[in-house]
Amino acid sequence: MDAVKGEQILVNNLTNSKNTINPMNARGCRPLIAHVEAGLRSFDRTMPEEINRLLTDQISDFLFTPSPDADENLKKEGIPEEKIFLVGNVMFDSLLFNLEIPNYRCLAPCPLTDTNSALGTKSSKKTESGKSPE
């Protein structure tokens, strides 16, 4: 982390231990840390990703939350209200933004031509704790 010259680090929602190493090491370099999707909780402390979220929220200077319940989680954990900013759901906002792009092209041909069709995807990847995502 000696190479870190920036004054701020933006951290997206953490899902595994590899991602938490960076904000933890960066804290020693004294940049400001902003956590996007802060305050999200599974309330399962046997999951490494849950511990990562808790720790990152504690060391962050700015906590950008997706929902009022995430705000409440942070307040219950003793995070000062002036560090918490309700900004909305970045994944939902990304979807809305991309739906507005005219002539949006898929990377692969889409076989669904019926306007009543829906496409769902599911990852079979397990989390570090060995549990399948719900």
The 8 nearest C-alpha neighbors of each residue, nearest first, counted from 0:
[[1, 2, 3, 25, 24, 28, 21, 27],
 [2, 0, 3, 28, 4, 25, 24, 27],
 [1, 3, 0, 4, 5, 28, 25, 24],
 [4, 2, 0, 1, 5, 28, 25, 6],
 [3, 5, 2, 6, 1, 30, 28, 0],
 [6, 4, 7, 3, 30, 8, 31, 2],
 [5, 7, 30, 31, 4, 8, 29, 3],
 [8, 6, 31, 30, 5, 32, 9, 33],
 [7, 9, 32, 33, 31, 10, 30, 6],
 [10, 8, 33, 32, 34, 7, 11, 35],
 [11, 9, 34, 35, 33, 8, 12, 32],
 [10, 12, 35, 34, 13, 36, 9, 37],
 [13, 11, 36, 35, 14, 10, 37, 34],
 [14, 12, 52, 15, 18, 11, 48, 51],
 [13, 15, 48, 12, 16, 18, 51, 49],
 [16, 14, 48, 17, 18, 13, 47, 127],
 [15, 17, 19, 18, 51, 48, 47, 20],
 [18, 16, 19, 15, 20, 21, 14, 13],
 [19, 17, 16, 20, 15, 13, 21, 14],
 [20, 18, 16, 21, 17, 22, 51, 23],
 [19, 21, 23, 18, 17, 22, 24, 16],
 [20, 22, 24, 19, 23, 25, 18, 17],
 [23, 21, 25, 24, 19, 20, 26, 55],
 [24, 22, 20, 26, 21, 25, 19, 27],
 [25, 23, 21, 26, 22, 27, 20, 0],
 [24, 26, 22, 28, 27, 23, 21, 0],
 [25, 27, 29, 23, 28, 24, 22, 30],
 [26, 28, 25, 29, 24, 23, 30, 0],
 [29, 27, 25, 26, 30, 24, 0, 3],
 [30, 28, 26, 27, 31, 25, 6, 32],
 [31, 29, 6, 7, 28, 32, 26, 8],
 [30, 32, 7, 60, 6, 8, 29, 33],
 [31, 33, 8, 59, 60, 7, 9, 30],
 [32, 34, 61, 9, 59, 62, 60, 10],
 [35, 33, 10, 62, 37, 11, 63, 9],
 [34, 36, 11, 63, 37, 12, 10, 62],
 [37, 35, 64, 12, 65, 63, 34, 11],
 [38, 36, 64, 35, 62, 34, 63, 39],
 [37, 39, 69, 73, 72, 70, 40, 64],
 [38, 40, 69, 37, 36, 41, 72, 52],
 [41, 39, 42, 38, 49, 69, 72, 52],
 [40, 42, 43, 49, 39, 44, 46, 48],
 [43, 41, 40, 44, 49, 45, 46, 39],
 [44, 42, 41, 45, 46, 49, 40, 50],
 [43, 45, 46, 49, 42, 50, 47, 41],
 [44, 46, 43, 47, 128, 49, 50, 48],
 [45, 47, 44, 49, 48, 128, 43, 50],
 [48, 46, 50, 49, 51, 45, 15, 16],
 [47, 49, 14, 15, 51, 46, 50, 52],
 [50, 48, 52, 51, 46, 47, 44, 53],
 [49, 51, 53, 47, 52, 48, 54, 44],
 [52, 50, 48, 54, 49, 53, 19, 55],
 [53, 51, 49, 55, 50, 54, 13, 56],
 [54, 52, 50, 56, 51, 55, 49, 57],
 [55, 53, 57, 51, 56, 52, 50, 58],
 [54, 56, 52, 58, 57, 53, 51, 59],
 [57, 55, 59, 53, 54, 58, 52, 37],
 [56, 58, 54, 55, 59, 53, 78, 60],
 [57, 59, 55, 56, 54, 60, 26, 32],
 [60, 58, 32, 56, 61, 33, 57, 55],
 [59, 61, 32, 33, 31, 82, 58, 62],
 [62, 60, 33, 82, 59, 83, 34, 63],
 [61, 63, 83, 34, 37, 33, 82, 84],
 [64, 62, 35, 84, 37, 36, 85, 86],
 [63, 65, 85, 36, 37, 86, 66, 84],
 [66, 64, 87, 88, 36, 86, 85, 69],
 [65, 67, 69, 68, 64, 87, 85, 70],
 [66, 68, 70, 69, 71, 85, 65, 64],
 [69, 67, 71, 70, 66, 72, 38, 39],
 [68, 70, 38, 72, 39, 66, 71, 67],
 [71, 69, 67, 68, 73, 72, 38, 74],
 [70, 72, 68, 74, 69, 73, 75, 67],
 [73, 71, 69, 75, 70, 74, 38, 68],
 [72, 74, 76, 70, 71, 78, 75, 38],
 [73, 75, 71, 77, 78, 76, 72, 70],
 [76, 74, 72, 73, 77, 71, 78, 70],
 [77, 75, 73, 74, 78, 72, 57, 71],
 [76, 78, 74, 75, 79, 73, 57, 80],
 [77, 79, 74, 73, 76, 80, 57, 82],
 [80, 78, 81, 82, 77, 74, 83, 73],
 [79, 81, 83, 82, 78, 74, 84, 73],
 [80, 82, 79, 83, 84, 78, 61, 62],
 [83, 81, 61, 80, 79, 62, 60, 84],
 [84, 82, 62, 80, 81, 63, 61, 85],
 [83, 85, 63, 86, 64, 62, 82, 61],
 [86, 84, 64, 63, 87, 65, 66, 83],
 [85, 87, 64, 65, 63, 84, 88, 66],
 [88, 86, 65, 85, 66, 89, 64, 92],
 [87, 89, 65, 91, 90, 92, 86, 66],
 [88, 90, 92, 91, 93, 87, 65, 36],
 [89, 91, 93, 92, 88, 94, 95, 87],
 [92, 90, 94, 93, 88, 89, 95, 87],
 [91, 93, 89, 95, 94, 90, 96, 88],
 [94, 92, 96, 90, 91, 95, 89, 97],
 [93, 95, 91, 97, 92, 96, 98, 90],
 [96, 94, 92, 98, 93, 97, 91, 99],
 [97, 95, 93, 94, 99, 98, 92, 100],
 [96, 98, 94, 99, 100, 95, 93, 103],
 [99, 97, 95, 96, 100, 94, 103, 101],
 [98, 100, 97, 96, 101, 95, 103, 94],
 [99, 101, 97, 98, 103, 102, 96, 95],
 [102, 100, 103, 99, 98, 97, 104, 96],
 [103, 101, 104, 100, 99, 98, 105, 97],
 [102, 104, 101, 100, 105, 98, 97, 99],
 [103, 105, 102, 106, 107, 108, 101, 100],
 [106, 104, 107, 108, 103, 109, 102, 110],
 [105, 107, 104, 108, 109, 103, 110, 102],
 [108, 106, 105, 109, 104, 110, 111, 103],
 [109, 107, 110, 105, 106, 104, 111, 112],
 [108, 110, 111, 107, 105, 112, 106, 104],
 [111, 109, 112, 108, 113, 107, 116, 118],
 [112, 110, 109, 113, 116, 117, 114, 118],
 [111, 113, 110, 114, 116, 109, 115, 117],
 [112, 114, 115, 116, 111, 117, 110, 109],
 [115, 113, 116, 112, 111, 117, 118, 110],
 [116, 114, 113, 117, 112, 111, 118, 110],
 [117, 115, 113, 114, 111, 118, 112, 110],
 [118, 116, 119, 115, 111, 114, 113, 112],
 [117, 119, 120, 116, 111, 109, 110, 115],
 [118, 120, 117, 121, 116, 122, 111, 109],
 [121, 119, 118, 122, 123, 117, 124, 132],
 [122, 120, 123, 119, 124, 132, 133, 118],
 [121, 123, 124, 120, 132, 125, 131, 133],
 [122, 124, 125, 121, 131, 132, 126, 120],
 [125, 123, 122, 126, 131, 132, 130, 121],
 [124, 126, 131, 130, 129, 123, 132, 127],
 [125, 127, 128, 129, 130, 131, 124, 132],
 [128, 126, 129, 15, 125, 47, 130, 46],
 [127, 129, 126, 46, 130, 47, 45, 125],
 [130, 128, 127, 126, 125, 131, 46, 124],
 [131, 129, 125, 126, 128, 132, 127, 133],
 [130, 132, 125, 126, 133, 129, 124, 123],
 [133, 131, 130, 125, 126, 124, 123, 122],
 [132, 131, 130, 121, 122, 125, 123, 126]]
